[in-house]
Amino acid sequence: MILYSLQCAHGHVFDEWFANSGEYDARHAAGQLVCPECGTAEVSKAIMAPRVAKAAPVPAPACTPGGCGGCAFAGHH
């Protein structure tokens, strides 16, 4: 499945799922893509920003029972 951001000739932007890029092409050519806001079939792909997954933050090491002596929690044990 591919999620495309679409935009109509009136500037309304909406998302729609397609099985593949060929399905988008076929539905677009047949005039089957319609703006849900205004109903126009003058629809094209909108410019999309890539979705890049952010790396998970690295957890801080656990403090020892005697304190870790250098982290933000030093002296608070």
SULDA-V89741 format. One line per field, one symbol per residue. phi: phi as a letter, one per 20 degrees, with the letter a starting at -180 (. if undefined). A space follows every 10 residues. Layout:
phi=???
This chain:
phi=.cededcefe nfdbdbecfa fffggffffe meecffednf eecbfefdef edfefffeff fffegendlr efegnde
